[in-house]
Amino acid sequence: MGEDGGLILKAVLYLVAVSVIHGFGCDGKVMMEYIGATGDPVDFGSIPIKPGLDYYFLLSFAIDSNPSGKPQNGKFSPYWSSSLSKDSASSIKKRHRNVKLLASLSGWSIGKTVVRWYNPRDNREWISNAFLSIQSLVREYGLDGIDVDYESFPIGRKTAFAYCVGELITMLKNRGVIKVATIAPFANTLDAYIELFNGYKGVIDYVNYQFYTDGIGTPRGYLDAFKVRAAQFDKNKLLPSYEINGRGIQGDAFFHAMRLIQGSGFHINGLMVFSADASSQSKDFHYEESFQEFLLNSASA
């Protein structure tokens, strides 16, 4: 083997080693589940996790506010359930090499106080503060990325959301702080997220669109909605979503919708679920098991 061949072999072996170390050898299938939003005790370890896909827990939520809801100029603090400690985060990642942890940013509220996007006085200062605070959370909890879930915006006013969040994601990725970034739009926030996605789609890995907020009552309606959102975002990054014991179509109707989507030429390589808290309260993880089985038995893109 010549010198060039030896270098190529070393490069290939290095890439294989990296994929094994980071757990990325899962055929591109992803299961994303929000966890910790209710404040009630919930445990990573109680959730069944199957090999063959990447299981993302979206810690809910890291918020740029103090406990009273006052904005902190980009300084994010964890508000997810205290049972999701840094020790439990480390433990679940050691037990399951295919587990990834993301901090979900903002969410709907702190208690009864709605968390709203606000335009910073200085965009660059907000981005810098956000970078440093998220970097600290990444190091403390062993996070792999962030999910952007701002759900309330000023009405009728241009915002700096797309620029600030897009630049934040770009900086976090370029400096190796995170590997994955997702966004979680729904009907009332489409304009803000479409602007973000169009400007920064190269650093956004998945779109966790909240289909369960759309008032869809039938599998055919779900397919129609998926087609619309696939045209607005990237069909290969768009994930179907399900709210356990909540809004949207439930049970077998959801899986019927998934088969309709596949039959229309779309590949489903991931699902977003809200939330592990609901399953934990009922002590029934039927859907987590069913969703993983569905993904593992579906053809890859």
C-alpha positions as a LaTeX table, in Angstrom:
\begin{tabular}{lrrr}
\hline
Residue & $x$ (\AA) & $y$ (\AA) & $z$ (\AA) \\
\hline
Met1 & 0.00 & 0.00 & 0.00 \\
Gly2 & 1.41 & 3.38 & $-1.00$ \\
Glu3 & 1.65 & 6.44 & 1.18 \\
Asp4 & $-1.64$ & 7.87 & $-0.19$ \\
Gly5 & $-3.43$ & 4.59 & 0.43 \\
Gly6 & $-2.16$ & 4.49 & 3.98 \\
Leu7 & $-3.39$ & 8.02 & 4.64 \\
Ile8 & $-6.82$ & 7.19 & 3.21 \\
Leu9 & $-7.08$ & 4.07 & 5.39 \\
Lys10 & $-6.15$ & 6.05 & 8.48 \\
Ala11 & $-8.77$ & 8.67 & 7.64 \\
Val12 & $-11.46$ & 6.03 & 7.20 \\
Leu13 & $-10.55$ & 4.30 & 10.47 \\
Tyr14 & $-10.62$ & 7.66 & 12.24 \\
Leu15 & $-14.11$ & 8.46 & 10.96 \\
Val16 & $-15.38$ & 5.03 & 11.97 \\
Ala17 & $-13.90$ & 5.47 & 15.44 \\
Val18 & $-15.49$ & 8.90 & 15.82 \\
Ser19 & $-18.90$ & 7.57 & 14.78 \\
Val20 & $-18.68$ & 4.77 & 17.31 \\
Ile21 & $-17.53$ & 7.04 & 20.11 \\
His22 & $-20.32$ & 9.51 & 19.51 \\
Gly23 & $-22.98$ & 6.92 & 18.82 \\
Phe24 & $-23.84$ & 8.13 & 15.33 \\
Gly25 & $-23.98$ & 4.66 & 13.75 \\
Cys26 & $-27.79$ & 4.49 & 14.03 \\
Asp27 & $-28.88$ & 4.57 & 10.39 \\
Gly28 & $-30.11$ & 8.16 & 10.68 \\
Lys29 & $-33.22$ & 7.35 & 12.77 \\
Val30 & $-34.05$ & 9.83 & 15.55 \\
Met31 & $-36.58$ & 9.86 & 18.35 \\
Met32 & $-36.96$ & 13.24 & 20.04 \\
Glu33 & $-38.86$ & 13.59 & 23.30 \\
Tyr34 & $-39.40$ & 16.61 & 25.49 \\
Ile35 & $-38.84$ & 15.94 & 29.18 \\
Gly36 & $-39.02$ & 17.91 & 32.41 \\
Ala37 & $-41.48$ & 20.66 & 31.43 \\
Thr38 & $-44.11$ & 20.05 & 34.13 \\
Gly39 & $-41.72$ & 20.28 & 37.08 \\
Asp40 & $-42.95$ & 16.91 & 38.35 \\
Pro41 & $-40.32$ & 14.24 & 39.05 \\
Val42 & $-39.44$ & 12.35 & 35.87 \\
Asp43 & $-36.57$ & 9.95 & 35.34 \\
Phe44 & $-34.48$ & 9.32 & 32.23 \\
Gly45 & $-33.99$ & 5.71 & 33.29 \\
Ser46 & $-37.68$ & 4.80 & 33.34 \\
Ile47 & $-38.06$ & 5.38 & 29.59 \\
Pro48 & $-37.44$ & 2.35 & 27.34 \\
Ile49 & $-34.66$ & 3.07 & 24.84 \\
Lys50 & $-33.97$ & 0.73 & 21.95 \\
Pro51 & $-30.70$ & 0.40 & 20.02 \\
Gly52 & $-30.62$ & 1.24 & 16.34 \\
Leu53 & $-31.69$ & 4.87 & 16.58 \\
Asp54 & $-30.59$ & 8.05 & 18.32 \\
Tyr55 & $-32.83$ & 8.97 & 21.26 \\
Tyr56 & $-32.83$ & 12.70 & 21.92 \\
Phe57 & $-34.13$ & 14.02 & 25.22 \\
Leu58 & $-35.09$ & 17.70 & 24.94 \\
Leu59 & $-34.66$ & 19.12 & 28.44 \\
Ser60 & $-37.53$ & 21.53 & 29.01 \\
Phe61 & $-36.63$ & 24.30 & 29.37 \\
Ala62 & $-33.58$ & 26.59 & 29.50 \\
Ile63 & $-34.99$ & 30.12 & 29.74 \\
Asp64 & $-33.55$ & 33.59 & 29.32 \\
Ser65 & $-35.51$ & 34.88 & 32.34 \\
Asn66 & $-35.39$ & 34.95 & 36.11 \\
Pro67 & $-38.04$ & 32.99 & 38.09 \\
Ser68 & $-40.37$ & 36.02 & 37.90 \\
Gly69 & $-40.18$ & 36.05 & 34.11 \\
Lys70 & $-37.91$ & 39.09 & 33.80 \\
Pro71 & $-35.60$ & 38.83 & 30.74 \\
Gln72 & $-31.91$ & 38.29 & 31.49 \\
Asn73 & $-30.35$ & 39.51 & 28.22 \\
Gly74 & $-29.39$ & 36.11 & 26.87 \\
Lys75 & $-28.38$ & 34.47 & 30.15 \\
Phe76 & $-30.17$ & 31.10 & 30.03 \\
Ser77 & $-30.91$ & 29.13 & 33.20 \\
Pro78 & $-32.27$ & 25.57 & 33.52 \\
Tyr79 & $-35.92$ & 25.29 & 34.58 \\
Trp80 & $-36.46$ & 21.61 & 33.83 \\
Ser81 & $-37.42$ & 19.18 & 36.57 \\
Ser82 & $-34.80$ & 19.00 & 39.33 \\
Ser83 & $-34.89$ & 15.19 & 39.01 \\
Leu84 & $-33.04$ & 15.60 & 35.70 \\
Ser85 & $-29.74$ & 16.33 & 37.40 \\
Lys86 & $-26.30$ & 16.42 & 35.83 \\
Asp87 & $-25.56$ & 13.06 & 37.49 \\
Ser88 & $-28.67$ & 11.45 & 35.99 \\
Ala89 & $-27.76$ & 12.96 & 32.62 \\
Ser90 & $-24.29$ & 11.44 & 32.81 \\
Ser91 & $-25.72$ & 8.10 & 33.93 \\
Ile92 & $-28.23$ & 7.71 & 31.10 \\
Lys93 & $-25.59$ & 8.54 & 28.48 \\
Lys94 & $-23.26$ & 5.92 & 29.93 \\
Arg95 & $-26.04$ & 3.29 & 29.95 \\
His96 & $-27.22$ & 4.11 & 26.42 \\
Arg97 & $-24.58$ & 5.34 & 23.99 \\
Asn98 & $-27.34$ & 6.32 & 21.55 \\
Val99 & $-28.85$ & 8.88 & 23.95 \\
Lys100 & $-28.35$ & 12.57 & 23.15 \\
Leu101 & $-29.35$ & 15.52 & 25.32 \\
Leu102 & $-30.54$ & 18.89 & 24.06 \\
Ala103 & $-31.53$ & 21.98 & 26.03 \\
Ser104 & $-34.82$ & 23.28 & 24.69 \\
Leu105 & $-34.84$ & 27.07 & 24.79 \\
Ser106 & $-37.75$ & 29.06 & 26.19 \\
Gly107 & $-40.99$ & 27.08 & 25.90 \\
Trp108 & $-44.31$ & 28.73 & 26.70 \\
Ser109 & $-44.04$ & 29.92 & 30.30 \\
Ile110 & $-42.44$ & 29.98 & 33.72 \\
Gly111 & $-45.33$ & 28.96 & 35.93 \\
Lys112 & $-48.17$ & 31.25 & 34.84 \\
Thr113 & $-45.88$ & 33.87 & 33.31 \\
Val114 & $-45.71$ & 33.65 & 29.51 \\
Val115 & $-42.15$ & 33.80 & 28.16 \\
Arg116 & $-41.98$ & 36.12 & 25.15 \\
Trp117 & $-39.27$ & 36.89 & 22.66 \\
Tyr118 & $-38.00$ & 40.43 & 23.19 \\
Asn119 & $-35.66$ & 42.44 & 21.00 \\
Pro120 & $-32.37$ & 42.94 & 22.89 \\
Arg121 & $-30.96$ & 46.44 & 23.21 \\
Asp122 & $-27.72$ & 45.08 & 21.76 \\
Asn123 & $-28.00$ & 41.99 & 19.56 \\
Arg124 & $-24.33$ & 41.11 & 19.77 \\
Glu125 & $-24.34$ & 41.33 & 23.56 \\
Trp126 & $-27.38$ & 39.01 & 23.72 \\
Ile127 & $-25.67$ & 36.51 & 21.40 \\
Ser128 & $-22.48$ & 36.61 & 23.48 \\
Asn129 & $-24.37$ & 36.11 & 26.76 \\
Ala130 & $-26.44$ & 33.31 & 25.25 \\
Phe131 & $-23.33$ & 31.58 & 23.91 \\
Leu132 & $-21.58$ & 31.66 & 27.28 \\
Ser133 & $-24.60$ & 30.55 & 29.31 \\
Ile134 & $-25.42$ & 27.69 & 26.93 \\
Gln135 & $-21.77$ & 26.66 & 26.80 \\
Ser136 & $-21.90$ & 26.42 & 30.60 \\
Leu137 & $-25.04$ & 24.23 & 30.45 \\
Val138 & $-23.45$ & 22.01 & 27.81 \\
Arg139 & $-20.44$ & 21.42 & 30.03 \\
Glu140 & $-22.50$ & 20.87 & 33.20 \\
Tyr141 & $-25.04$ & 18.45 & 31.73 \\
Gly142 & $-23.04$ & 16.92 & 28.88 \\
Leu143 & $-25.44$ & 18.31 & 26.28 \\
Asp144 & $-25.15$ & 17.58 & 22.57 \\
Gly145 & $-27.19$ & 20.50 & 21.26 \\
Ile146 & $-30.14$ & 22.87 & 21.57 \\
Asp147 & $-33.76$ & 22.99 & 20.51 \\
Val148 & $-35.32$ & 26.41 & 19.83 \\
Asp149 & $-38.87$ & 26.58 & 21.18 \\
Tyr150 & $-39.78$ & 30.26 & 21.52 \\
Glu151 & $-43.58$ & 30.31 & 21.32 \\
Ser152 & $-44.65$ & 33.92 & 21.81 \\
Phe153 & $-43.65$ & 36.93 & 19.71 \\
Pro154 & $-44.65$ & 40.61 & 19.54 \\
Ile155 & $-47.60$ & 41.08 & 17.20 \\
Gly156 & $-47.05$ & 43.24 & 14.14 \\
Arg157 & $-43.44$ & 44.15 & 14.91 \\
Lys158 & $-40.23$ & 43.12 & 13.22 \\
Thr159 & $-38.03$ & 41.16 & 15.58 \\
Ala160 & $-34.34$ & 40.26 & 15.78 \\
Phe161 & $-35.22$ & 36.65 & 16.59 \\
Ala162 & $-33.98$ & 35.09 & 13.35 \\
Tyr163 & $-30.70$ & 37.00 & 13.41 \\
Cys164 & $-29.94$ & 36.51 & 17.12 \\
Val165 & $-30.86$ & 32.83 & 17.27 \\
Gly166 & $-29.34$ & 32.03 & 13.87 \\
Glu167 & $-26.05$ & 33.65 & 14.80 \\
Leu168 & $-26.12$ & 31.92 & 18.19 \\
Ile169 & $-26.55$ & 28.47 & 16.61 \\
Thr170 & $-23.83$ & 29.24 & 14.07 \\
Met171 & $-21.38$ & 30.30 & 16.78 \\
Leu172 & $-22.18$ & 27.29 & 18.97 \\
Lys173 & $-21.57$ & 24.92 & 16.07 \\
Asn174 & $-18.53$ & 26.65 & 14.61 \\
Arg175 & $-16.80$ & 26.59 & 17.99 \\
Gly176 & $-17.65$ & 22.95 & 18.60 \\
Val177 & $-19.93$ & 23.55 & 21.58 \\
Ile178 & $-22.90$ & 21.68 & 20.08 \\
Lys179 & $-23.40$ & 19.11 & 17.32 \\
Val180 & $-27.16$ & 19.36 & 16.80 \\
Ala181 & $-29.69$ & 22.19 & 16.55 \\
Thr182 & $-33.44$ & 21.82 & 16.11 \\
Ile183 & $-36.35$ & 24.25 & 15.93 \\
Ala184 & $-39.97$ & 23.78 & 17.07 \\
Pro185 & $-42.39$ & 26.03 & 15.18 \\
Phe186 & $-46.18$ & 25.87 & 15.13 \\
Ala187 & $-48.88$ & 27.75 & 13.22 \\
Asn188 & $-48.78$ & 30.95 & 15.31 \\
Thr189 & $-44.98$ & 31.25 & 15.10 \\
Leu190 & $-44.45$ & 30.32 & 11.46 \\
Asp191 & $-43.24$ & 33.70 & 10.20 \\
Ala192 & $-40.44$ & 33.94 & 12.77 \\
Tyr193 & $-39.26$ & 30.37 & 12.21 \\
Ile194 & $-39.47$ & 30.46 & 8.43 \\
Glu195 & $-37.25$ & 33.56 & 8.49 \\
Leu196 & $-34.84$ & 31.75 & 10.82 \\
Phe197 & $-34.82$ & 28.60 & 8.72 \\
Asn198 & $-34.39$ & 30.39 & 5.40 \\
Gly199 & $-31.43$ & 32.35 & 6.74 \\
Tyr200 & $-29.71$ & 29.56 & 8.68 \\
Lys201 & $-30.92$ & 26.22 & 7.30 \\
Gly202 & $-27.32$ & 25.06 & 6.96 \\
Val203 & $-26.92$ & 24.89 & 10.76 \\
Ile204 & $-30.42$ & 23.60 & 11.59 \\
Asp205 & $-30.63$ & 19.81 & 11.63 \\
Tyr206 & $-34.30$ & 19.07 & 12.33 \\
Val207 & $-37.65$ & 20.86 & 12.34 \\
Asn208 & $-39.84$ & 19.61 & 15.21 \\
Tyr209 & $-43.05$ & 21.11 & 13.90 \\
Gln210 & $-45.87$ & 20.90 & 16.48 \\
Phe211 & $-48.54$ & 19.31 & 14.29 \\
Tyr212 & $-50.70$ & 18.54 & 17.33 \\
Thr213 & $-51.44$ & 22.27 & 17.68 \\
Asp214 & $-53.02$ & 22.49 & 14.22 \\
Gly215 & $-56.41$ & 21.07 & 15.14 \\
Ile216 & $-56.00$ & 18.10 & 12.78 \\
Gly217 & $-58.71$ & 15.49 & 13.26 \\
Thr218 & $-57.97$ & 12.83 & 10.64 \\
Pro219 & $-54.99$ & 10.97 & 9.16 \\
Arg220 & $-55.70$ & 12.55 & 5.76 \\
Gly221 & $-55.69$ & 15.98 & 7.38 \\
Tyr222 & $-52.31$ & 15.18 & 8.94 \\
Leu223 & $-50.91$ & 14.25 & 5.53 \\
Asp224 & $-52.17$ & 17.49 & 4.02 \\
Ala225 & $-50.61$ & 19.51 & 6.85 \\
Phe226 & $-47.32$ & 17.63 & 6.47 \\
Lys227 & $-47.20$ & 18.50 & 2.76 \\
Val228 & $-47.69$ & 22.19 & 3.56 \\
Arg229 & $-44.95$ & 22.27 & 6.20 \\
Ala230 & $-42.61$ & 20.20 & 4.01 \\
Ala231 & $-42.87$ & 22.93 & 1.36 \\
Gln232 & $-42.20$ & 25.67 & 3.94 \\
Phe233 & $-39.23$ & 23.88 & 5.49 \\
Asp234 & $-37.01$ & 21.05 & 4.25 \\
Lys235 & $-38.95$ & 17.79 & 3.83 \\
Asn236 & $-35.82$ & 15.85 & 4.82 \\
Lys237 & $-35.49$ & 17.78 & 8.09 \\
Leu238 & $-39.18$ & 17.91 & 9.01 \\
Leu239 & $-40.30$ & 15.46 & 11.71 \\
Pro240 & $-43.89$ & 14.40 & 12.41 \\
Ser241 & $-44.95$ & 15.01 & 16.00 \\
Tyr242 & $-47.29$ & 13.58 & 18.62 \\
Glu243 & $-48.59$ & 14.81 & 21.97 \\
Ile244 & $-49.13$ & 11.96 & 24.43 \\
Asn245 & $-52.62$ & 12.05 & 25.95 \\
Gly246 & $-53.09$ & 15.49 & 24.49 \\
Arg247 & $-54.02$ & 17.40 & 21.36 \\
Gly248 & $-54.06$ & 16.15 & 17.79 \\
Ile249 & $-54.90$ & 12.72 & 16.44 \\
Gln250 & $-54.19$ & 9.91 & 18.87 \\
Gly251 & $-53.39$ & 6.22 & 18.84 \\
Asp252 & $-53.87$ & 4.17 & 15.69 \\
Ala253 & $-54.99$ & 7.22 & 13.71 \\
Phe254 & $-51.48$ & 8.66 & 14.09 \\
Phe255 & $-49.83$ & 5.55 & 12.68 \\
His256 & $-52.34$ & 5.58 & 9.82 \\
Ala257 & $-51.23$ & 9.15 & 9.11 \\
Met258 & $-47.58$ & 8.05 & 9.12 \\
Arg259 & $-48.35$ & 5.34 & 6.55 \\
Leu260 & $-50.13$ & 7.90 & 4.37 \\
Ile261 & $-47.09$ & 10.19 & 4.55 \\
Gln262 & $-44.78$ & 7.34 & 3.56 \\
Gly263 & $-47.13$ & 6.33 & 0.78 \\
Ser264 & $-46.93$ & 9.86 & $-0.61$ \\
Gly265 & $-43.18$ & 9.59 & $-1.18$ \\
Phe266 & $-41.87$ & 11.07 & 2.08 \\
His267 & $-39.32$ & 9.31 & 4.27 \\
Ile268 & $-39.92$ & 9.34 & 8.02 \\
Asn269 & $-36.59$ & 8.99 & 9.77 \\
Gly270 & $-37.64$ & 10.60 & 13.02 \\
Leu271 & $-40.49$ & 11.57 & 15.32 \\
Met272 & $-40.92$ & 14.30 & 17.91 \\
Val273 & $-42.94$ & 13.50 & 21.02 \\
Phe274 & $-44.37$ & 15.69 & 23.78 \\
Ser275 & $-43.76$ & 14.51 & 26.39 \\
Ala276 & $-42.07$ & 11.99 & 28.67 \\
Asp277 & $-43.75$ & 13.75 & 31.59 \\
Ala278 & $-47.18$ & 12.57 & 30.42 \\
Ser279 & $-45.99$ & 8.98 & 30.08 \\
Ser280 & $-44.27$ & 9.14 & 33.46 \\
Gln281 & $-47.43$ & 10.36 & 35.20 \\
Ser282 & $-49.42$ & 7.43 & 33.82 \\
Lys283 & $-46.44$ & 5.06 & 34.21 \\
Asp284 & $-47.18$ & 3.83 & 30.71 \\
Phe285 & $-44.48$ & 4.06 & 28.05 \\
His286 & $-46.47$ & 2.27 & 25.36 \\
Tyr287 & $-46.05$ & 5.10 & 22.86 \\
Glu288 & $-42.32$ & 5.46 & 23.36 \\
Glu289 & $-41.98$ & 1.75 & 22.59 \\
Ser290 & $-44.40$ & 1.88 & 19.65 \\
Phe291 & $-42.77$ & 4.93 & 18.07 \\
Gln292 & $-39.32$ & 3.36 & 18.25 \\
Glu293 & $-40.61$ & 0.12 & 16.73 \\
Phe294 & $-42.22$ & 2.10 & 13.94 \\
Leu295 & $-38.98$ & 3.94 & 13.16 \\
Leu296 & $-36.85$ & 0.83 & 13.33 \\
Asn297 & $-39.17$ & $-1.03$ & 10.97 \\
Ser298 & $-39.42$ & 1.85 & 8.48 \\
Ala299 & $-37.18$ & 2.22 & 5.45 \\
Ser300 & $-34.47$ & 4.86 & 5.72 \\
Ala301 & $-34.08$ & 7.80 & 3.40 \\
\hline
\end{tabular}
